[in-house]
Amino acid sequence: MADLSLKFLIDADHGQFYVQDLDPYEVWLEDHGFDPQPAGGWTDDALTVHRIGLEPHSISVGTARDDLVEAQIIVHTSAPALDSAAVHIVEADLDAPTGHLAVSSPGVDPADGPSIVVPAGLLRARVSYVPSEPPVRDTNGGPGDHFLYRIDLWQVGQAREIVVIKQGPSSWAQ
């Protein structure tokens, strides 16, 4: 089976975008009063070390820019090789019981964002920050480095902890 891929541009409003199995995520939110703390899973470690926030059925990807950013989701049959060009790489689990992933941000409604159908169940997500050129439609020319936010997904049988495989520089919005 060939790898499934979705490449897209998204407005990373407030320096983030979300990859979520939306229906179970919304049920979880409802059970938590629609105001879980910390919001988006942005713990101190998420902000300074991981650069991704985790909630059930959701990954918040922190970006170096509050702008239009380029991202790619690739679904594999097994763990892919690491991208040697990436300056930051982190892995975490994403529980996707329906297999319908929606991409959104504070400024992009999930109904308007890209989506992809993936194998339902527990997925390992590797988020790699790969230096890139500005997207074709750079919106505001503001501060921050340009990256391709690459999210590799593959099914796993057992949950594992979040792990930083390669730590990027501490100040990355230059």
Steps between C-alpha positions, in 0.01 A plus 500: 500500500635844406533766766204739523593869507332838543699822451332829586534862608327610819472825693691419819310759699658551844798295378322163487281262307315184604475145365196337662267206478224753539193301610666325798694819580177701522348234729809525722472882499134483597587270790759757615281809479646623168782665698767241580810622675752549365321597180624311194724289722747788523684407820831669585689205345278511192587867449874483566607143419250300294350783291182294471203498735316176571138437587297184442443456124693820426848635432564875500806579287686811613635705212783750478270747326156646559437483129414276208717188536559189291431159648480141384340188647636169374350165602743205499464127557789513750734753658680694224864608501579825678527812285865606538416858396262548795618728780243375753331160516251379760282187515173450685189284479179609330190296576283520187207262556305620194802549274366834375759771575409866467757780488413839643639789705359778717429686173391203284178311573541120468223499235712735287839338558659204326417147607630150444373148566757282677489151651278514808661427835816592686753682284852613569555855376846631419502879461810627318589865454679517164651836395338628181442801283194719558178356358394644167234712671693641796232713667664750729877474481517504881778360717586134534677229306327310223453125545317218334310341789513133403276260692575133436235257629502122537293252697637362827370234735607656827500853643836664564618820663579819314867512401717773351725332244683817398480822702489818295651830611332658802429826318349405168279795404788719386 
